[in-house]
Amino acid sequence: MIPLQSYANSPPENKFAGLDYFEFRMNNDVIPPEDTTYYCKVFKAPTEYPTKRHAIAHKTMIDPNNIDIVHHLVFFACRSTAKFDDNNLPYGVCDEHHQELSSCFTGTATIWAVGGEPIVEFPEEAGYPIGGDFGSKYYMLEMHYNNQKLTPNRRDNTGIRFYIGQELRQYYIGYLAFGTTVSVLALAIPPKVERFMVDSYCPSGFSKNIPESGITVVSSYLHTHLQGVSLSTKLIRNNTAVRYMFNGEMYDFNYQFDHRLPEPIKLYPGDEFATQCVYNTMNKNTVTLGGQRTTNEMFFHQLTYYSLQNNLYACFTLNHPDAWHTISNRVSTTSNHTELVDWINTIEWTPTLAAQWQEFYNHASRLVTYSIGNNSISETLDVLPKYKGLQKKSC
């Protein structure tokens, strides 16, 4: 069930003519001659807005010289506690600055990926806050460059522009996300499988601080890499699936849109979320692992909502290290996962073994991690929770 009206519905840019705007852009930054680079750059919040304003739309501006290698762009709002030297803001390969940038990775603000529309407009009742007493004083762009030809000395000026409305709106825009971590502990998908299903589950602890009046979800964004063919999230309430948040049955890596929902969905304290991604690896002869490269895989579902909650960000799962230890019988669970990767890469896959691997994923215990405010909370699920399925609607 895909609401087709949500595809390619980008408004014309002249709709925002005459509005004030601000931009965050790369500044002729050098793209390393590597097949995969995650490049991060921190920006200070605009200082020309002493009172709070609302961004009502944003435009992703991909450098026309680099359309072939920009895989995705993620815009983060850094925590209010983030502190940087304004005269020497960090930039460069993300992993080389990871500790320095740790206060910026929790608050995803928006995403663009291959095939996405250039302009996204927020619903008329909500806007993204900027300036005044808004907590975020720094922002960060994370660029994923897929430089498969290892071309040297390419420079980039990709960025994002926010259009500022003339009046404050009633609500603040926020973002929350579900899926798995970007890790081999979350994703190890056998080759030559038509439908390999990976399930993620977010328990009620994540939603307990949603106000009693609820929050309102207005759009959905799906992201996997080349093997993903379907991605969906069900809303679970009182151990019953009440509806899909979004059911992307025909996911295509080349068309990663922000899908405006045909009708808003309300979420309340105690709600839980069951997210599933289906992968097709019939074109692969080797295992596909979770990771940052385009040839690796990811599992990510982001929802745009209002009104913004400062204690609601993301909820991700992975197969528990104990489950991996049990199935491998000899693999350590150290943080670098080297031994686990080596073991998985030695497996000689057969249809029977791939089916057994699916059973492992169906029944493995999960480690769930979610953020509440500035705190990261971990919770173990011995099994994926059971719930009453969706009622089939008659035609």
Phi, psi and omega in degrees: 000100180241122178288102189297335181293349180277352182274136171051042182258032182297129180288157178291146183295331182293348175298334184252013179300136179090348178278148172293154176207163172225157184228150167236122185220152165299155184234074181060032182292143182279129176271121182299149177280059179237153182293328179226125176224130168256116187243127184243145178214129182264142179231146173280142179300148178304138183260359185273009180239083181293336174247154186296138176233171178238126167284134183250352178195161174221152181236124174274128184244094179279128177305121183300339178280351186232021180302330184283345185236353176279109182275311174201165178228131175239130179253121183249142167263117182290154178301156179296338181275355183297136179229130179222161172279111184300338180269357182209061183290141186294145171201155179134190179301126189304315184298333180282350181232019192301314181295319180296329185260006187302332181282359182251348188275353185271334189253071177301131179254319175197163184222142166234139175219175185314127177087356182288156179287148184289325184241130175240127179254136178281158176299152190297342181269358186219153177213165179269122186287144178211144175078185180059226182265016178297139192298321185284120178253353177223151177228163182220137169260131171248120180255134171255112177259129179248080187266072188295332180274000178056038182292127180275161169061026172275139182241152188230143176230027177296151178190192182221141180242136177247127177269132185262125178290160182279340180228152174291143177263174187289325187233159175262137176285140174223172182224141172223156188220150177229166177139216178238165172291162178270086191199152173295335177292341180261321188227118171214100193251121182296155175282164175058040177241130182283322180219102174250120188258132175239127182250140174235144181224133180247114184282176188293340178302330180294322188262003189296337181264005171297137181297155181302331179285349176086173171237163187239118179271133185239341179206166187222138178229128182250144178212119163227185174258217195288338185265349181290133180235347181201140179210132182209158173227130175258141173273122181252123181225124182055046177062024180226132173287118184261336178182166168280136165291316172196141181235094180270082186286342183233055181296140178224121181307328185278357182223076185259084184269158163274116187265112174288125182292144179296334173212143181298154179239130179269138174242147185226165177304139179091351178295147176236166189219127178249114183247137181226138174238138178247132181243145174242119182242028181297338180267008183248143176253353180230164181295147177253122184255155173295136181175181187273337181293152178300328179281349168277186178233158175225170182207102191213129177227113181252140178241138173262135185215171167218154000266147185311131174247129183285357182239030185218108184232286188212156180218110185235153179234165169210160173294133186300139177309326178295324178295319177295320180297321181293315184287328182273330177068003181200008186263131175288163180242040177292163190294334182275348173059017184300314182295322178297314179299315179300318180295314181299321182290345178270352183291132175264105190282136173230163177304322179294316181292323178297321177294321177294325178294322176297319177297321176301314179294326181293329190243355182295145172294153182241147168254119182256134176233129177218159184256133171233109186064230179267008184254142174255128184243135178247142182217137179262132172251112181298325174218161172294129182301144175272146177208160178287129185288171178294141175284132178285133180268135177282149182285000000 
